[in-house]
Amino acid sequence: MDNKIMVKLVVGTEAMFFLCLIMVFVYFSLLPEFKMQQIKNLDISTTSQFTALLLFSSFTYWRAEKNFNNGMIKRFKFWILFTLILGILFLLGQAKEYVKLLSSQVTISSSIFGTSFFTLTGFHGLHVAVGLIIIGIITYLTFIGDYDYKKSSIVSAVGVYWHFVDIVWLFVFFIVYVMPHLS
């Protein structure tokens, strides 16, 4: 079976799981104490910056894939490494948000907000980390010459996963960070 089809099947199942987590978060967000804690403790400004980095990483991955498919390996190396760096910066931003929340006594067991926030964003962060490990392996193999002369479907298959992770974050960011400020 083609790598891309397999990844699309994985993405489909993961999309259903994320949909469930998002629905639970929205359900709990209807509670008054949930919303107050959410607005008080989350930093939409800083998270917006890290969100921009993650979304830009979709562009850089697209550029990497395009260069790989055209046999432009030096450019592929640049864009895939750039994607890796942007993804790492996003995770560091998420870690910074977690440290801030934990220092404010918001933990996974402290409230419904803490439980739903850490579950949803942590599950997403886990997906970003898995994507970065895979991209890191591809980057390493590229730099040692493994992809210099081969056509491989793995780069485009990983692209499907990476773009999915970025799209999911758009929904998470809007629901968790933006929506509380709209009402």
ABEGO torsion letter per residue (X at the ends): XBAAAAAAAAAAAAAAAAAAAAAAAAAAAABAAAAAAAAAABBAAAAAAAAAAAAAAAAAAAAAAAAAAAGBAAAAAAAAAAAAAAAAAAAAAAAAAAAAAAAAGBBAAABAAAAAAAAAAAAAAAAAAAAAAAAAAAAAAAAAGAAAABBBAAAAAAAAAAAAAAAAAAAAAAAAAAAAAAX
